[in-house]
């Protein structure tokens, strides 16, 4: 029956079986997909799920393909037309990181994605971000607009006062070279990422 049912109708266990083989997928069937694809701030290790290294590679490959597919879509169309696409892309890239990562999405005048760059890495609780380097990055890609993003390894995506002050400083520096700051998105584990623009913080 599974050969004729639409993929979207298949249970998780069957889909995992298609990727990994039924025997390997069996111990994973009851696990959270967010854990299997490392979308939480403290994901399960693959050995906690009972799978082997090959299974981990396959799941990581599936996740990477999804992130690349979203990136391609943002390169071909206006990024701002689909906020959920941006959030999903950033969760795939940042949610599992054990340390803070500051990322910049660089866009052209039509707000199509030019590049996504992990510009700074920090500790469990903070990252040093330098406006000069952000401006240099934007100019090197001839970007017209940017979206900032970073993760909170704690799993709580609530912006801090330091995040707000930094965003204002970056926005001011970029405005001097006619680069528009569209948003700053904070990712925290499997929680809904927080948008500065939607919160009125820009």
Secondary structure as the mmCIF struct_conf table of DSSP 4:
data_model
#
loop_
_struct_conf.conf_type_id
_struct_conf.id
_struct_conf.beg_label_comp_id
_struct_conf.beg_label_asym_id
_struct_conf.beg_label_seq_id
_struct_conf.end_label_comp_id
_struct_conf.end_label_asym_id
_struct_conf.end_label_seq_id
TURN_TY1_P TURN_TY1_P1 UNK A 2 UNK A 4
BEND BEND1 UNK A 5 UNK A 5
HELX_RH_3T_P HELX_RH_3T_P1 UNK A 7 UNK A 9
BEND BEND2 UNK A 10 UNK A 10
HELX_RH_AL_P HELX_RH_AL_P1 UNK A 12 UNK A 20
HELX_RH_AL_P HELX_RH_AL_P2 UNK A 22 UNK A 26
TURN_TY1_P TURN_TY1_P2 UNK A 27 UNK A 30
BEND BEND3 UNK A 31 UNK A 31
HELX_RH_AL_P HELX_RH_AL_P3 UNK A 33 UNK A 36
TURN_TY1_P TURN_TY1_P3 UNK A 37 UNK A 38
BEND BEND4 UNK A 40 UNK A 40
TURN_TY1_P TURN_TY1_P4 UNK A 41 UNK A 42
HELX_LH_PP_P HELX_LH_PP_P1 UNK A 43 UNK A 45
HELX_RH_AL_P HELX_RH_AL_P4 UNK A 46 UNK A 49
TURN_TY1_P TURN_TY1_P5 UNK A 50 UNK A 50
HELX_RH_AL_P HELX_RH_AL_P5 UNK A 53 UNK A 76
BEND BEND5 UNK A 77 UNK A 77
HELX_RH_3T_P HELX_RH_3T_P2 UNK A 79 UNK A 81
HELX_RH_AL_P HELX_RH_AL_P6 UNK A 83 UNK A 94
TURN_TY1_P TURN_TY1_P6 UNK A 95 UNK A 96
BEND BEND6 UNK A 98 UNK A 99
STRN STRN1 UNK A 101 UNK A 107
TURN_TY1_P TURN_TY1_P7 UNK A 109 UNK A 110
STRN STRN2 UNK A 113 UNK A 121
BEND BEND7 UNK A 124 UNK A 125
HELX_RH_AL_P HELX_RH_AL_P7 UNK A 131 UNK A 140
TURN_TY1_P TURN_TY1_P8 UNK A 141 UNK A 142
BEND BEND8 UNK A 144 UNK A 144
STRN STRN3 UNK A 145 UNK A 151
TURN_TY1_P TURN_TY1_P9 UNK A 153 UNK A 154
BEND BEND9 UNK A 155 UNK A 155
HELX_LH_PP_P HELX_LH_PP_P2 UNK A 158 UNK A 160
HELX_RH_AL_P HELX_RH_AL_P8 UNK A 161 UNK A 175
TURN_TY1_P TURN_TY1_P10 UNK A 176 UNK A 178
STRN STRN4 UNK A 180 UNK A 187
TURN_TY1_P TURN_TY1_P11 UNK A 189 UNK A 190
BEND BEND10 UNK A 191 UNK A 191
HELX_LH_PP_P HELX_LH_PP_P3 UNK A 192 UNK A 193
STRN STRN5 UNK A 194 UNK A 195
HELX_RH_AL_P HELX_RH_AL_P9 UNK A 196 UNK A 199
TURN_TY1_P TURN_TY1_P12 UNK A 200 UNK A 200
#
